[in-house]
Amino acid sequence: MARRLRIGVIGGGIAGLTAAYRLARSGHAVTLWERQTQLGGQAAAFPLLGTALEYFYHHLFLSDRELVTLSEELGIADRLVWLPSTVGFFAQGRIYPLSSALDVLRLGIVPLQDRLRIGLVTFYLQHVRDWRRFEEVTAATWLRRWVGSRAFDRVWGAQLRAKFGPRADDVAMVWFWNKIYLRTQSRRSLFERERLGYVLGSFNVLIDRLAEAIQKHGGQVHAGLGVETIERHEQRWDVRDSTGRSTPVDVVVATIPSPLVAKLFPQLPETYRAKLLGTIYQAAVTLLLQTSRPLSDTYWLNIGDPDLPYTGIIEHTNFIPPTYYQGKHLIYVSKYVEQTHPYLSLRDDEVLAAALSHLPKVNPAFAPDWIENYWVFRERAAQPIVTVRYRAQIPEHRAPLPGVYVANTAQIYPEDRGTNYSVRLGNTIAHLIAEDLSAGRLVPMSSPVREAS
C-alpha cells in the first residue's frame, strides 16, 4: 500500500501551488510556505478598480494546454477568454504594426530586401521542430548570418539589447527560436492576428482556487511566512520558518530561484551548487500607469529605439477592454536590467519621472495629467538568461540530497518562463515524487495514504 509523505513546499508561485495541489490531492501531508503575503509569485495580482490586476503583465497562448487543463480541473475554465491582440514595434520615433506577415513587409525601418529576409527567416523558424540545432550558437551570430547585419541591428538585435542589455550577444538562438515558434501557435495562419488568453478577474482567480484546493485536501498554506533554514535530522528535514517554528518533513520541494536554493542547502555537492549559482537572472522594473486616455492602439509594443530606454510598453486595456476597469486605461512600462543596474534602485517617483520624459515619444499628445495613479514593481529574478549549451547547466529536479526536489524558472527549457510552464513544473515534480515513492527511494510516514478524491 502507498504511504503518506510529509512534504514541505518552499515558494507559493504557480509551480509551488501546482505541486502542492497535486501532492495534497494524492493524500500527502503538504505544507507550503510563501514569504510574500500574496501567493502567486510573478503571476500575482492586487485589487484594482473593482477587480484585480497582475503586478507584472500576463497573458496565455493557445498552446498553453497545461494551464488550460488545470483551469478546467479547478472549475474556472469559464473565466478564460481568448481575444485577438495587436503587436507593434517602436523604432525611429514611430510605431510600426507587427501583427502579421504583411506587417513585416511594411516595416519601413529597413529596405525591402531586408524585410523579405526577415519574413523568410521568420517563416523558417516557425516551422522548425528540432530546436536542438540552435543550442550551440548565439542568436546574434545566427540571425546576423541569415538576415544580415543591418536588418539584425535595427530589428531583432535592437529588441535583444532592450531586454538583455550588455548580455544581448550571449543569448542562445534556442531562446529566440522559441519566441518566434510560440507566437505561431496562437494564430491559425500567417495572415491572421494572434489570439491570446487571459483570466478575467486576473490570475488571482487561478491562484486563489489552487490555494483553496490545497486546503480542501488537507494541506496547509502559509502566506507571509518565509523559510529561514532547513536542517537534516536522521530521516527527516526540519523546516524553520520566520516565526522560529520548525516543521518536520520527509520531502522538500524548493520552487524559489536557484541562488536561494543554494543558500538553504549549503551541504549540496559543489557540482550541483555550481549549476544553481551559474544561473544569471535579469531583473525587471515595471511601472504601471492608470490613465484617463490610451497611449496608443497597440497591446504589446516592442521597443527597438535606443531613444526610448524600455523593453516594452504593454497597454493591457488594448487587450482586455477598459470597461472591465471602470473605463480606465492601464499601461505597463517595462524595463529589464542587469541586477547591478542603477535603475533597479530608483525611487518610485524617479521611475515615474523618467517615464514622463519618454512617453511623449510614443504619443506626442501625452500629458502628465492623463495619469490618475501609478505603481512600481520590481523583481530581481525575473528572467534567466539562456546562453549557449544552457541545457548542460540546468540543475536536475532531483537534487543530490535525500528527498529534495527543485522546480524553478531556470529549469524551463527550451521554452521561456511563463505561467503555463510553471504549471508543468509543478506537475513534473508531483510525478517524480510519486515515482520515487513507488520505487522505495523515499521514506514515508507510517500512516497510509488517504484515498484521492
Secondary structure, DSSP 4 states (H G I P E B T S, - for coil): --BPPEEEEE--BHHHHHHHHHHHHTT-EEEEEESSSSSBGGG-EEEETTEEEESS---EETT-HHHHHHHHHHT-GGGEEEEE--EEEEETTEEEE-SSHHHHHT-TTS-HHHHHHHHHHHHHHHT---GGGGTTSBHHHHHHHHH-HHHIIIIIHHHHHHHHGGGGGGBBHHHHHHHHHHHHTT-SSTTSPPEEEEETT-THHHHHHHHHHHHHTT-EEEET--EEEEEEETTEEEEEETTS-EEEESEEEE-S-HHHHHHH-TTS-HHHHHHHHH--EEEEEEEEEEESS-S-S-SEEEE--TTS--SEEEEGGGTS-GGGGTT-EEEEEEEEE-TT-GGGG--HHHHHHHHHHHGGGT-TT--GGGEEEEEEEEEEEEEE--BTTGGGGSPPSB-SSTTEEE--GGG--SSPP-HHHHHHHHHHHHHHHHHHHHTT-S---SSBPPPP-
